Amino acid sequence: MNDPQPASAPIPPNSPASTTPQAVPPLAAAVPPGVALISVDQFFKTKLVTGEVIQAEAHPQADRLLVLQVKTGETTKQIVSGIRQFYTPEQMIGKTVVIVNNLQPTKLRGIESFGMLLAVRLPEGSLRLITTDGPAPSGLEVS
């Protein structure tokens, strides 16, 4: 008759209990076609901040563009955005939005733009601006 081994007895090396589970390497996320990967350092070069839209008007030469004046803390910057088919100028006044604050200026249909609003396009084609879920002062860094 075999006596049971005490709990403190060593486990024989070839015993099933002696094998420790092997670490499973994390699965790499599939990169969609046409998407270029960037490093974390590259991502952190993008400066995202909150902004309050204080003025908005239709672009005089483009059906899809709005010209916005966005307060970002102590400064105000002009941003030309392709959101006119989704938002009226009146709907934009007072909105807190998230913007890319360190883009090089560019001209869109003759009007200079100094940033970019962030938004998401829904499957049916409509658009939703990225904003805060409650009141937030303009100029706060998004992290």
Residue pairs with C-beta under 8 A, 6 or more apart in sequence:
11 17
11 18
12 18
31 37
45 102
46 100
46 102
47 100
47 101
47 102
47 141
48 98
48 99
48 100
48 101
48 118
48 141
48 142
49 72
49 73
49 98
49 99
49 101
49 138
49 139
49 140
49 141
49 142
50 72
50 96
50 97
50 98
50 99
50 132
50 136
50 137
50 138
50 139
50 140
50 142
51 70
51 71
51 72
51 77
51 79
51 96
51 97
51 98
51 99
51 101
51 115
51 138
51 139
52 70
52 71
52 94
52 95
52 96
52 97
52 138
53 68
53 69
53 70
53 71
53 92
53 93
53 94
53 95
53 97
54 69
54 70
54 71
54 76
54 93
54 94
55 68
55 69
55 93
56 66
56 67
56 68
56 69
56 89
56 90
56 92
56 93
57 66
57 67
57 89
58 65
58 66
58 67
58 84
58 89
59 65
59 66
59 67
59 80
59 84
59 108
59 109
59 111
61 109
61 110
61 111
62 84
62 108
62 109
63 84
63 85
64 82
64 83
64 84
64 85
65 80
65 81
65 82
65 84
65 108
65 109
65 111
66 80
66 81
66 83
66 84
66 87
66 89
66 92
67 78
67 79
67 80
67 111
68 78
68 79
68 80
68 81
68 92
68 117
69 76
69 77
69 78
70 76
70 77
70 78
70 79
70 97
70 99
70 115
70 138
71 138
71 139
72 99
72 101
72 115
72 138
72 139
73 137
73 138
73 139
73 140
74 139
75 139
77 101
77 114
77 115
78 111
78 112
78 113
78 114
79 99
79 113
79 114
79 115
79 116
79 117
80 108
80 109
80 111
80 112
80 113
81 113
81 116
81 117
83 92
83 117
83 119
83 127
83 129
86 126
86 127
87 127
87 129
95 129
95 131
96 131
96 132
96 135
96 136
96 138
97 117
97 118
97 129
97 130
97 131
98 117
98 118
98 129
98 130
98 131
98 132
98 142
99 115
99 116
99 117
99 118
100 115
100 116
100 118
101 115
103 114
103 115
103 116
105 112
105 113
105 114
106 112
106 113
107 113
117 129
117 130
118 129
118 130
119 127
119 128
119 129
119 130
120 127
120 128
120 130
121 127
122 128
